[in-house]
């Protein structure tokens, strides 16, 4: 005859539901914080991208003896790639007559 095991080991439905509840609460706390940081990351990326374009404007001035009038001039001359005309957050870059790079609102 076979022995029937009396010591059933495992999780009850209540225990599993408590674990799922705890995980859900942690997710509800974590997701909004991650979303807030995404904007901050894009803003810092835009600042770094602006500085890189400023360097390219100076290289343009040295080689062409004039400042570029638009970002498209820099793309046409090969100083920027076609997909490098906007910040990571989608804001446009503009170049003033004296070579100052600004981020449009």
SULVENJO-V612112 format. One record per residue. N is the residue number from 0. PHI is phi in radians with two decimals (999 if undefined). PSI is psi in whole degrees, 0 to 359 (NA if undefined). Layout:
n:N phi:PHI psi:PSI
n:N phi:PHI psi:PSI
//
This chain:
n:0 phi:999 psi:148
n:1 phi:-1.57 psi:147
n:2 phi:-1.52 psi:138
n:3 phi:-1.64 psi:127
n:4 phi:-1.29 psi:126
n:5 phi:-1.63 psi:341
n:6 phi:-1.67 psi:84
n:7 phi:-1.38 psi:120
n:8 phi:-1.92 psi:136
n:9 phi:2.86 psi:182
n:10 phi:-1.71 psi:142
n:11 phi:-1.47 psi:167
n:12 phi:-1.07 psi:321
n:13 phi:-1.10 psi:316
n:14 phi:-1.10 psi:318
n:15 phi:-1.14 psi:322
n:16 phi:-1.18 psi:324
n:17 phi:-1.14 psi:318
n:18 phi:-1.10 psi:316
n:19 phi:-1.11 psi:323
n:20 phi:-1.12 psi:316
n:21 phi:-1.10 psi:316
n:22 phi:-1.08 psi:318
n:23 phi:-1.09 psi:317
n:24 phi:-1.09 psi:318
n:25 phi:-1.10 psi:321
n:26 phi:-1.15 psi:318
n:27 phi:-1.11 psi:331
n:28 phi:-1.39 psi:320
n:29 phi:-1.35 psi:320
n:30 phi:-1.08 psi:314
n:31 phi:-1.08 psi:325
n:32 phi:-1.15 psi:321
n:33 phi:-1.16 psi:319
n:34 phi:-1.12 psi:322
n:35 phi:-1.13 psi:320
n:36 phi:-1.23 psi:334
n:37 phi:-1.06 psi:316
n:38 phi:-1.12 psi:318
n:39 phi:-1.08 psi:319
n:40 phi:-1.12 psi:316
n:41 phi:-1.13 psi:323
n:42 phi:-1.15 psi:319
n:43 phi:-1.18 psi:323
n:44 phi:-1.11 psi:323
n:45 phi:-1.16 psi:319
n:46 phi:-1.08 psi:316
n:47 phi:-1.16 psi:320
n:48 phi:-1.13 psi:320
n:49 phi:-1.06 psi:316
n:50 phi:-1.12 psi:323
n:51 phi:-1.14 psi:318
n:52 phi:-1.15 psi:322
n:53 phi:-1.02 psi:320
n:54 phi:-1.12 psi:320
n:55 phi:-1.20 psi:326
n:56 phi:-1.10 psi:318
n:57 phi:-1.14 psi:321
n:58 phi:-1.12 psi:320
n:59 phi:-1.05 psi:314
n:60 phi:-1.08 psi:318
n:61 phi:-1.14 psi:316
n:62 phi:-1.43 psi:327
n:63 phi:-1.80 psi:355
n:64 phi:1.06 psi:22
n:65 phi:-2.76 psi:158
n:66 phi:-1.42 psi:150
n:67 phi:-1.22 psi:147
n:68 phi:-1.50 psi:333
n:69 phi:-2.48 psi:167
n:70 phi:-1.15 psi:326
n:71 phi:-1.11 psi:327
n:72 phi:-1.04 psi:321
n:73 phi:-1.20 psi:324
n:74 phi:-1.17 psi:316
n:75 phi:-1.08 psi:325
n:76 phi:-1.56 psi:358
n:77 phi:1.57 psi:12
n:78 phi:-1.43 psi:335
n:79 phi:-2.33 psi:153
n:80 phi:-1.43 psi:161
n:81 phi:-1.02 psi:324
n:82 phi:-1.52 psi:8
n:83 phi:-1.85 psi:35
n:84 phi:-1.79 psi:355
n:85 phi:-2.28 psi:156
n:86 phi:-1.19 psi:162
n:87 phi:-1.03 psi:334
n:88 phi:-1.56 psi:6
n:89 phi:1.61 psi:358
n:90 phi:-1.34 psi:146
n:91 phi:-1.41 psi:149
n:92 phi:-1.80 psi:142
n:93 phi:-2.22 psi:153
n:94 phi:-2.12 psi:126
n:95 phi:-1.44 psi:175
n:96 phi:-1.11 psi:332
n:97 phi:-1.66 psi:14
n:98 phi:1.50 psi:9
n:99 phi:-1.38 psi:129
n:100 phi:-1.66 psi:129
n:101 phi:-2.25 psi:157
n:102 phi:-1.74 psi:121
n:103 phi:-1.27 psi:146
n:104 phi:-1.37 psi:NA
//
